[in-house]
Amino acid sequence: MSSSARPLPEGVVPHGDHLLLDNRATPCAVGIIRAARAVRAMAPSAVLEIWTRDRVAPVEIPVWAEREGHQVVRQERGGRWPRRWFVFEVRRAA
């Protein structure tokens, strides 16, 4: 992100060559709102990695991304039982 980019929303941090939103302690409805805010603040084609424990996320995040024109480029599980979470990488629409 360049210095002219908008400030990052709360909870979003640089993570390698993309941004990370850790929603593991966030209620499900608030998590998707935070993800939408984060993606709006990003440059076109930038990638947001989302971590969440929301059981509905494997359905909810791909549906939201498709509806908004974004692309889910990775979806998997992270961590170890019993503290596992879902990991998504969403590329913002160009």
N, C-alpha and C positions, 0 to 999 in steps of 0.2 A: 504494500500500500504506500502511496506517495504521501508527502507531507501535506498535500492539498486535499487529501481524503477526509471525509467526515469522521468525527470522533467515533470510536467503537462503542456500541451499546454495552450496558452493564453485563458483566459476566463473560464477555468475549475477549480472548487474548490471542496474540500471535502464537502459532504452533507450527514451526518449520516453515514450509512455503504456503501455508494456508492459515485460517483462523479456527479457533476452538471455542465452542460453547458447551460448558459443562452443566448440563441440566439434571444431573443425577439426584440432586436434593430439591428439585423443583416439581410442584404439582403438575399433572399432565396438561391441563388446559393452558396454564401459564407457560409451559415449555414451548409449545408451538408458537405462541405469541412472541416469546423471546427469540425464537429462531427466525420468524418472519422479520422482526426488527433488525436482527443481525444481517440477514441477507440484503435487506434494503440499503444498509449502510456500506455494503461491499461494492467493489468495482465489478462490471460485467465479466463473466467467465471465472471469477474468483471462487474458491472452494471454502465452504464452512464445514468443519467436522463437529458433529453433535453427539454428545454422550448423554444417555438418558436411561432411567430405570422404568420408564412408563411401559407397561405391558402392551398398550395399544399402539405404540410407536411404529412397529413394523408395518402396520397398515396406514396409520395416520400421516407419517412423514412422507412416504411416497405419493400418497394422494394429494397432500398439500403441495409438494414439489411439482407434480404434474399439472395441477390446476394453475399454478403460478408461472409455469413455463420453465422451471428449473429441472435439473437432472440429478438423480441420485446415482453417484458413481461408485459408491461402496456401501455395503450394509453387512454388518457382522456383529458378533458378541465380543465383549471385552471382560477382563477381570476373571476371577475364580469364584466358584460357588462358595458361599451363598451370596456374595456381593457382586454378582455379574451385572453387566449393563449392555445396552445396545449402542453400537457405533455406526453413525451414518456420515457420509461425505456428500454434500450437496453442492453442485456447481450452479452458480447464479446464471440465469439466462443472459445471453449476450445482447 
